[in-house]
Amino acid sequence: MPATRSSGPAGPSTWRATALVVSLFSAGCASIPAGADGYMSGNDAHVLELDPVAAAWIEETIAELDLRQRVAQLVFPWIPGGAISERSDEFARIRRWIEREEVGGLIVSRGQASEFAPMLNRLQLLASVPLLIVSDLETGPGMRLTGGTDMPPAMAFGAAGDEDLAYEAGRVTAVEARSVGIHMTLGPILDVNSNPLNPIINTRSFGEQGAAVGRLASAWIRGARDGGLQTVGKHFPGHGATELDSHDHLPTIKADLEQLNGIELVPFRAAVGSGLHGILVGHIAVPAIAGPTAPPASLSPDVVTGLLREQLGFDGLVFTDALNMGAIVNNYTVEEAAILALRAGVDVLLQPPDHGDVIDAIVDAVRSGRLDRQRVDEAVRRVLTAKAAASLHDGISVQALGWSAPASHEAVARRISGAGITLARDRARLVPIGPDVHRILQISYSSAGRRFVTGALNASLADSQREIETTQVGERTPAGEYQRLRERAKLADLVIVSASLVPRQSQGPLDLRGGISEFVEGVVAEGIPVLVISFGSPYLLDYFPSVDSYLLGWSGDRQAQRAIADALLGRSPIRGRLPVSLPPHHTVGDGIDRSEAQGAGTP
C-alpha cells in the first residue's frame, strides 16, 4: 500500500517513513534478498515487474504532484555524508532543498559509515515524497563510507579476469550500501580505456577490450542486484578514448560509427542485458552521432533518444553527469543545460548549481511550450519507478546498529588485490625476491599534492629479515638528492621504485615528472637490479623502458601493498594478465606467472 502520509512542514500530504530497523554485520552479514529490487534478469533485465501496490503508488503520487513538484523530482543535489548537526547552516540548506524545493533525491559524499543511516533517516522524514539516495561507490563502500570495505579499482578486476570476484565485489558493495540507506550507485564504469593518454578514466576502467569490460561489469551488476542495490553504468557512450577531463573541458569521441559499435558501446549493451537500472550520460561530444558541432552527449537528442533509447532499447533511468562540471558550465548556463538535457531524453539532473533556479527555469520552459510536459511526466514516472524498486513506497528507513564491515568482506577485497597482481616483465627474475637479496633500497614516488606512503609494503619487506632503506621522491626532488640515491643504490642488492599515479578530477595528465625517469634509467645502466612497481596507472613503462622488472598492483591502499609484498616474498602466486596494452612494450594478455615457492626465501 502507499506510504503513510500525515500533515507536516512540507504541506498537507507529507510522507512519513515507517521505521524498519535493520541490524547488519553484528552476527555475520544479512543481505537483501535476491530480486528484492523488482528487476528482471536476462535480456529484458532493465524492465521492471512491479507489484500492483507499487504500480498504484506511482500513479497516485504523480497525480498528487503539481508541475513544479514534478520537475523537482528530477533534481538530485549533492550533500556531504555522515553526521550533519541540525543546528548547522548545512542542515538548514539541505532541509530547505527537501521541504521547500522538494527535490527527488540526493547524491551523498563521504562520511562515517555509522552516521549515514541516522542522518539519511532524518532527511527522509522531511520529504513529501521519499528521497532516492545515490552515491558513487566505484571502489567499494569504503570510497564513501569511512569504515566500509575498500575495493581495488576496476582495472584490477580486469587483470584478474574473474567474474566470480567481480560478482562478489558488487554484492559486498550492495549489502553495505543498503545497510546505511543508499539505494543506487553510480557504477560500474563501462568505459573502454583504449587511450593510454586518457587523464580521467585509466584504472577506473576494467580494460581496453569491450567484450571483457562488458563481461566483468555485468558480473558486478548481478552481484549488486542480488544485494539489493540499483546500478547506473557510466559514462555513455564511452569516455575511455578521450584525451580531456570533462570536469574541466568538453572531450570529443573521435571514433566513427563502426568503432563506436565495435568497442565503446559493447559494454553498455552487455550491461543493459544484465539488469542495469540506469545509465549516466557523459558530457562528451560525439560527432559521429550528432554531427560536427555536436553538443555534450548529455544534451543531445541524437545520443540520448536516438542511440540509447531507440537503438539500444534502454528504457531505464537516465542521468546527466554532474551539471557543475566544466564541460557544461564553461559552455552553457546551468538552466539552459538542464532544459536541453530533458529535451534530449534525460530523466535525472545531477548536481545542478542553484537548483531552485533550475527548477523554475524548467517550469517556465514547460509553460512556454519549449519543453513538452509529457517529457517531464515520463521522467518523473521513471524516478518514482526506481523509488518503488527500492521499496520506498513502503516508507522504509534503515538503522545500522553497531556498524562495521565484516571480515568476510575484507577477505573478498584481499582476494581481488592478490588476483590482480600482474608481472608484465621480469627479465632478470627479480620476482619473487631471492634469498641472496639482503639490502633493498625502496624509493616511493609521489605526485605533487599526493603523498604516496608505502608503509605497509616497507613493513612487510622489513619483516622478511632484510635491511630496508626507504625514501620519498617527487617532481620537485633536487638533482643532488638523486645523486645521493645513486650512491645508495650501488650498496643495495635490489632497488624497488614504487609509484602511484591514479586518475583524479582536474589534475591533468598522469605524468611522472621531475628526475625519477633519468634516475632509474641511470641506475639500470650501471647494472644494478631495479624493480618498478606501479600502484596505479599501468602506463608508466615509457618512463623506464630499460627496467628489468615491472609489476602492477593497480592501487596504493594498504591491502594492495600487502598483496604486493606477499607476491614479492613468494607467499602468494602471481597470475594476473594485462587488461590493457602498453605500447610498444606489451600487449593485452601479457603476464608472467609465478608460483608461491619459485626463488623465494629469507636471506
Secondary structure, 3 states (H helix, E strand, C coil): CCCCEEEECCEEEEECCEECCCCCCCCCCCCCCCCCCCECCCCCCCCECCCHHHHHHHHHHHHHCCHHHHHHCCEECEECCCCCCCCCHHHHHHHHHHHHHCCCEEEECCEEHHHHHHHHHHHHHHCCCCCEEEECCCCCHHHCEECCCCCCCHHHHHHHCCHHHHHHHHHHHHHHHHHCCCCEECCCECCCCCCCCCCCCHHHCCCCCHHHHHHHHHHHHHHHHHCCCEEEEEEECCCCCCCCCCCCCCCECCCCHHHHHHHHCHHHHHHHCCCCCEEEECCCECHHHHCCCCCEHHHCHHHHHHHHHHHCCCCCEEEECCCCCHHHHCCCCHHHHHHHHHHHCCCEEECCCCHHHHHHHHHHHHHHCCCCHHHHHHHHHHHHHHHHHCCHHHCEECCCCCCCCCHHHHHHHHHHHHHHCEEEEECCCCCCCCCCCCEEEEEEEEECCECCCCHHHHHHHHHCCCEEEEEEEECCCCHHHHHHHHHHHCCCCEEEEEECCCCCCCCCCCCCCCCHHHHHHHHHHCCCCEEEEECCCCCCHHHCCCCCEEEECCCCCHHHHHHHHHHHCCCCCECCCCCCCECCCECCCCCCCECCCCCCCCC
